[in-house]
């Protein structure tokens, strides 16, 4: 018996394929790529987006990033965060301080305090602050823990205050990611649907690239501290990507290696088998915060955390008794390719 062909369903399928093909052809042949580069936050930025009639938004992006730094840069003595660190109360003037505080508290609570922006006194003590000469002997580190903890802050949408005068904030583990989100929001306000924003290696991509595919983003090999070699390539679409590791920000003193990842519980730099943590999330601020937290809690605890947090994916590079290995969460596997 000859099988019956549902002509209506077949016609619908063909129509869908034709329309999809026309859409892809029009998109890749009518939209032009705009590529912008600049400097911000002590690093560089790269912004790419597709537009039918190309317009450069470089001036608008630079203006937003200048304001952003005036709010959250610890390297600017007149920024909002620097002024708060010197005072006890600060009333927000710009719209960037509160969202970072709110997200910081959320991640602080979810990670049981392993992500904590009040580590600034410890960051400075270990020589990773704005003034790298501000180092203390390790015997005095424990005394700084009294100033660490989000419970020592009170804040709302209008202002932030501290319960102890020695409490200080450091948003370096989350602000750069939020800066990416802020630039992305600007592009969306301009009607841009397909774009990639990168600041200092932290990325948010929406839509597709000029080929109608996900934006190709590389993940560094943590074994190469002096030169960049890729460990993996990710096809990023409607996601943010942030990698945190100890392979670049460190110093050696008296033959000992000190890394920039500070454990807010102990007050000391944290080293373990996890070499780098790449986190994928809906926005870059979230990915940035968790990437830092995972570098503190280590490989095993990160795996436990990820099983409960369904909105996050990770690509972890870790040391297993002298052999470098990787872990890719299930949701990421279709989009990630290990480099040869």
N, C-alpha and C positions, 0 to 999 in steps of 0.2 A: 504493500500500500504506500503510495507516494505521500510524503509528509506535507501537511498543509502549511503554506507560507502566509503569515499575517502581513499582508501588504501595507496596511495602515501603520503598523509598528515599524516595518522596514523603512517606509517613507519618512516617518518621524525621525528615525535614527540617522538616515542620510541627511535630512534637513539640519539636524543638530550638528553633524560633522561639517557640513558645508558652511554653516553660520560661524562655527568655531574657527574654521580655516580662514574665512573672510576677516573675522575679528583679529586673529593673529597676524594676518598679512597687513591689514590696515595699521595695526599698532606698531609693528616693527618697521613699516615703511613710511609712516607719517610722523611718528614721534622722534624728536631729535634729542640726543644726549647732551646735557649740560654738566660740565665737571668743574668744580670750584675747589680751591685749596687755600688754606690760611693758617694762622697761628693763634692759639688760645691756651690758657691754663698751663703754660709752660711746655706745651707740646704742639702738634699740628692737627689740623682737621681736613677731611676730604668729604665733599658732598657731591653726589651724582643724582641727577633726576631726569626724567623724560618729559618733554613738552612738545606740543605741535608747533608752536611759535616760540622758539627759545628766548627766555628772558633770564638775565642774571640777577639773583637775589643776594649777591655777595655783600652789598652794603647793609642790607637788612639783617643778614646773619651775623656779620661783624658787630653791628650795633647791639643786638640781643646778647651776644657773648660778652661784650664789654660790661653791660648791666649785670649779667650773671656773675662775672668775676667781682664786681663791686659788692655783691651780696655774699658770695661763698668762698672767696679765695683767702686762705690763711697767709698767703705771701703778700697780700695787700694790707698794710697796717691800718688803712682807713675803711676796709670792707666791713660789712655788717657783722660777719662772724668774728673778725678781729676785734671789733669794738665790744661785742658781747663777751669775748674771752677776757677783756680787761675790766668789764663792768659786771654788775650783778643782774641787771634787767635790760632787755632791749626790745623796743617796739619796732616791728617790721615796717620798713619803708618800701621794699621791693617784694615782688610776689614769689620769690624762690626759696626763702628760708623755711617757711612753714611746711611746704610739701616734703622737703628733705627730712625735717624733724619727724613728721608723721610717718613716713616710710621707715625711717630709722627705728622708731619705736616698734613698729609692726615686726620688722625683721629681728630686732632685739628680743622681743617676746617669743617669736617662733623658734629662735635658735638658742633659747635659754640664756641669753646674755653673751653669746660668743661673738655676735656683731654688736659693737658698741662705739659710737662716735665720740664718747667722752674720754677716749684713750689719749687725747692730745698731750696731757702731761707725760705719759709714758713714751709717746712717739718722740717728743722733744728730748726726753732723758736718754733715749737710745740713739740720738743723733740723726733722726729722720724728719725733723721738723723744719720750719722755714729757716731757722738759724741752726745749722748743723754743728755749731760749736757748743750748743747747749747740752752737753753730755754729763751725766752723773755717774759715779761709781755704782756698780750693781748692788752694793750694800744698802744704798738709799732708795732703791726702786720700790721696795715693799711699802715704804711710807707714802708713796703716791697713790696707792690703791684706794685710799679713803676718798679720793676725788673722782673715782671712776664708777660709772653706773648711771643708766638713764633715769633711775629713781631719784637722782639728785637734780633733775630738771622738772620745771613746771612750764607748760606752754599751751597756747591755744592759737587761733587763727590770727591774733593780733600781736602777741608778744611771747617772749621766753624769759624765764628767770632761773637762777640757780640757788640751791640751798646752802652751798659752801662756796666761799670766794675763790678757792683753788680749782674749781671745776672749769674745764675748757673743752671746746668742741673741735673736732677735726673731721671734715666731710670728704677727705681725699678718697675714701673707699666707696663713695656713693655719688658725689657731686658731678664727677666727669660723666658718669652714665646718665644722670639727670640732664646734663647739658646736651647730650645727644637727643634726648626726648624733647627738650625745648626747641632745638633746631628743627626736629621732625614736625613738631606742632606748627611751627612757622610755615613750613612747606605745605602742610595740609591746608592751612588757612589761605594759601595762595592757589589752592586747587590742584596741587600735585598729588598724584595717586601712586606713581612708581618712583621710588627713590631709595637711596642708601646714604646714611649719615654715619661718619666715623670720626671719633675724636680720640687720639692716643691709643688706637687699637680697639676701642669699644664701639660697637656697631648696632644700628637699628636699620632694618630693611623692610620696605613695604612694596607690594606689587611685584613686578618682574623687571628684569633688565631689558636691553634693547633687542635681545634675541628671544624674548618672551619666556625666559627661564629665571629661576631664582638667582639672586646676586651671589657671586662666588667670593667666599671669604676664607682666608687661610688661618690656621691655628699654628702658632710657633712651636718648634721643637725646643723643649726646656733645656736640653743638653747644650744648646748653642747660645751662650750668654753674650758673646762678642759679635756674632753675625746672625742674620735671620735665615733660618731654614724651616720649611713647613713640615709639620707632622701630619696634618690633615687638611682637607678642603671641604667646606660646607656650602651647600646650596641653601641660602638664607632667603626666606620669603615670609613676610608678616611676623617676624621674630627679631628679638635683640640677642646679641652675643657679646659676652664679656669673659676674658681670660685673666685669671689672677695666678701669680706664681712668684717664687723667690729667686728666679734665675737672673734677674736684672738689678733689682733694688736690694743691694747688700753692700757691706764693706768688711774688710778683714783688718783686725786690730790684734796685735800681739799673737799672731798666728791663728786667731779664732775668727770664724765667719759669723757675722751678725746680719740677720735678714730683717726686712721691714715689716713682716707680719707679726704683730704684737698680740699675745693672748691677753685679753682684758681680765681674765680670771687670775692669772699668775703674775702678770706685769712683765713677762719676759718674752723675747722673740721665740716664735714657735717653729720648730723644724720636725718633720716626720717624713713618712714615705711618700706623701702626696707631693708631686713636683709641680703640677699646675691643675687648675680647675677651670674649665670653660663651661659657663652656665648660659642656657637659652631660656628666655622668658618673654612675656608679652611686651614688656618695656625695658629700657636699658637701665633705668635706676634700680629696678628689682634685680636684674641680672648682676649688676655691679656689686650690690650689697651681699648677695648670696655667694658670689665668687670669693669675696674676702672671707666670709664666715666659714666656707668650706676649707679654705687654706688653714684656718685656725683649728677646726675640729678634726681634720684628717680624713683619710680614705674610708675607713670602715664606718665611721659615724655619718659621713656624707651619704654613703649607700643606704643606711637606715633612714636618713632624713628624706631622701629622694623617693623612696617607696611610699611615703605618706603625702608628699607634695606633688600632686598630679600636674600642676601648672608649670613645673620646671623640668628641663632636660639637662643632662650633663655629659661632658666628654672629659674624663679624668685620666691624667697621665701620672703613673706612680712607679715607685721603685719596689721591686719584689726580690729582695736578697741579691741586689746588684744587677738585676735585669729590668729594663724599662718595659712596663706593660701599660695597656690602655683599657678603659671601661667606657662603653657607649650605652646610654640608656635607650630603651626600646623605641621611644617616640622619635629619636634622632637618627636611628640607623638608616632609614631610607634617604637621608639628606647628607650623610657624611661619608667621605671616602678617605681612607688612610693614604698618606703619601708613600711613595715607594722608598 
